[in-house]
Amino acid sequence: MRLFAAIELPAHVRKAVLDLQSGLRSGVAGVRWVQPENLHLTLVFFGEVSDPERLSRCIGAAAYTGLDSLILEDVRGYPERRPRVIVIDVADDGGVLARLVAEVKRRTVDWPSDERPFRAHVTLGRVKNPGAVGHDDLRSSRPAGIEWKPEEFVLFESRLTNSGSVYRPIERYPLI
């Protein structure tokens, strides 16, 4: 079972992200846009997990500190050269999100996870032909200080289908 931990977007944030995505669709070609129901802020990607119940118990064994408000920032392509994804950065000024990610990884050390440095973002779309999208195509799209205070994060199952990924919540963990 493919699993990842993420923060869901509340309705007002999802609407703002969809509005941005809609504006980008008309000016940026060659992108497979993330479906509205799949928009989220990934914390940790675990990949294939043979014992999801054990992983869930390990994550749930800790009390996680609440987060300050999260704020959507700039739209950009990632990586910088020849972008493969279009994302909206999420402010993590105090490093609270990074600490949450570190704690989840510490609790799940028996499972491999993405080793790249954590960068808080919401993926808007995947570029079909890397290099086809330039940063100038994205500069005019900026969320206007959209913020929210997450109350939980979720362990999701990700199923790959011919029509795209389908995410199913497995467990929810409160941020207290």
Secondary structure, 3 states (H helix, E strand, C coil): CEEEEEEECCHHHHHHHHHHHHHHHHHCCCEEECCHHHCEEEEEEEEECCCHHHHHHHHHCCCECCCCCEEEEEEEEECCCCCCEEEEEECCCCCHHHHHHHHHHHHCCCCCCCCCCCCCEEEEEEECCCCCCCHHHCCCCCCCCCEECCCEEEEEEEEEECCEEEEEEEEEEEEC
